[in-house]
């Protein structure tokens, strides 16, 4: 490994803990971030020469804290003195930080940093951008590329997000049990948002698409290490690992989506699958089911099927039923109908989705499923209408291309039927 | 004498490797392992999944207690192991050095094996 890569992985690994502790000291995002940058620059100079410290995070916290205090002192000569509130624990700035990093503080520090990023005042896109910048340490350029937007637009988005968070006043004392549980739930949702941003992206290379998914997995592991006995966090991590395991098989060279049934399962990442299966196994032992666990269990059934034909659709339909019960939504009913069509046929599934038509009239996937079911029943004309509606609603060229391939199949089907009717 | 080489590394650091870096480390390790295999020095070896996937059974009480997570909370975690067959401790240390060049950072604990059973072939 090159020196640069080696340094980068050490700094990245220490970043969440160091940023979180600096945020607690300075109680201000910008000051904490600058202090961390200062400490990282100093690390880049001294670590290659002297070797890395025994505890990189503690080193960065101490150096960062001193750098931050210096900066505030310099400012204070021109401006007024900083209030004691602004710099907590200033008097023991020189004591060995490592000794004082007890697990409880450390856990709440990191949780607070994560939680600040998913503040309810922030729209989803700003939450993700802020988390990637502050916790993952991705550059603005990297984040902009992942979102397929310009660098300056992303810079603005992050600046706006920080300004909102600064006004939001997140309390710095250790949270109570209820507050902590709420924060964990919010952070889990944010991690899933980050994952989906990467998972649903269709532009760019597999590597670019995967960057956000990898980051989400890293954050999921971080959160689970903080709360090792939380089954829903196990469920979340399991879910995103299992979904990401299919990354190499999900798109063809032209960037068109390849459906689960047509994917080359030998391209699925077995290591990610093992980890995902291990986690859902651990989670169910707690008998505290939740939406992430149920979704992970569904993904696990797909992962366990050696071929599409071996998929346990009956079990998947049951699990979607459970999920529907936990968080009723027409989209989940639609997914249950897809599973039902494999168990009880297209007719039954069609009957399930008819009542959803009003609520899902703007949803691409609804018409895609409807078209496929009608196609299966041989109602080619109706199928064609549904596919046309789907194409009109497609969110990306990949989605539209996928439907067009369905339409091609429809054309071939109807040609085949026509040729059967006319004797040769 | 057989030795277990127990691989300790910071999970945070290994987790921060990019896929390319991880692949590069694995490729370099594979070269060392291949050499050892050829000389009949390398037995079972494994890379373990992250400690978040671990479960611990505390059997010092009745009934035994199932806990989530690894046995010990340490700065560096047990992430894998090798069983090697060596004429001396020096040779085992040299093997560990070669592996260490391919995979810098962390530590190897070199521990003589007392009783060794190959077990059955696993799928």
Interface residues (C-beta under 8 A of the other chain):
Chain A: X1 X5 X6 X8 X9 X10 X12 X13 X14 X55 X103 X207 X210 X214 X218 X221 X224 X225 X228 X229 X234 X237 X271 X274 X275 X278 X279 X282 X285
Chain B: X10 X12 X13 X14 X15 X16 X17 X18 X19 X21 X24 X25 X49 X50 X51 X52 X53 X55 X66 X67 X68 X69 X73 X75 X104 X105
